[in-house]
Amino acid sequence: LRMEGFIVMDYYSKREQAITEIAGWIKEGRMKVQEDIVDGLENTPRALIGLLHGENTGKRMMRVGAEG
């Protein structure tokens, strides 16, 4: 088992280049943005507990109010 990481602030000077490249990857479909949307403010406790248990895929968000 091996785990690696990096400190984002070490590469802050390259942020514009990274934003441009990543935006291109998303536009080309090479990178997909995953969203995990939970509807309704009343479901916030369940959504938070699920987040802490690792149940979400991608970015967990709450949708509150009418859609559209």
Secondary structure by P-SEA (a helix, b strand, c coil): cbbbbbcccccccaaaaaaaaaaaaaaaccbbbbbbccccccaaaaaaaaaaacccccbbbbbccccc
